[in-house]
Each structure stands twice: as C-alpha cells, then as structure tokens.
Amino acid sequence: MKKLDRTDVAILNALQDNARITNAELARSVNLSATPCFNRVKLMEELGVISRQVTLLEPSVLGLHVNVFIHVTLEKQGEDALKIFESAIDGRPEVMECYLMTGDPDYLLRVLVPDMRALERFILNHLTKIPGVANIRSSFALKQVRYKTALPLPAEGVLVDTDS
C-alpha cells in the first residue's frame, strides 16, 4: 500500500483538468520544483494510478449526434456466455462504455452513432447476431446534462493498493 498525500492529489487533479500541462507548469501549480514533481508523476504512473493520457473530442462536431443507452439481457449468464458477449462488444467502435450489471438487464451499453440509420445497422447487423442475446431495450439521451472524466479525489490523500 502507498499513501498519496495532498500534493499527489493536487498533481492528479491538475493532470485530470489538463493532461497537456508542462511539468514546469504542473510543479508551479502544486508548489514543487520540477524534478520532485516529475518523480511523483513517474511514481504514480508506475503504481498504475495514472493509466494513460487521452484527448477528449466533441462528438457533435464530428457528426456523432445519437447517444443511446442499450440494455441487453442474455439468455444465460454463465461464464462462457458473458465472455462471448464481451468479446463481441469489445471490437465495436460505436460502443463507448459497457457495464456488466446486477439485476436486470445483464449489460448496459452506451453507444454513440451519427444517426438512427447507423444505430439500426449496429443493432440489426451486430448486436442481435451475438449468440445468447435475449432482449435489447434502448433509451435515448435527449440532452447531456453532465459529463466528466475527472475522478473525485479526497483532498487529504488516498491509499493506493500497490498489490493490484
């Protein structure tokens, strides 16, 4: 176990807000000199706290206007059936998120496509063809009220499981 202190949390919050910040800017923002700041970031990468850095794109500007949540129920919930479904979904670029759920349904997908025709193709040509899919229900997002990628971190620090 490794304890991340307030400075580590401040570094993480700054990086969550702007992953393109330079090390010098980051160090200034958390009241460190450049080398200790760099070393802290490197350690958090090695611990797996920082898994990657990405660029967030604006879907509507790129023509992706339909954001739909799809509830999927399988005929059986055995390990093989789950693996088959997850493997089939893993290769679909329009599936932004996929969660194995408790209760009903078995899976919740968030799918992003340009239009209804693309959604229809995804459902008919891909989703319904996955062995073991019993039921599909869709709910359309009318408006995105909140979207964030930054994790809520406690200011006083956090204990990191280094055994994972």
Summary of the structure (lengths in Angstrom):
residues: 164
radius of gyration: 20.3
end to end distance: 9.8
largest distance: 57.6
contacts: 394
relative contact order: 0.20
helix: 37%
strand: 22%
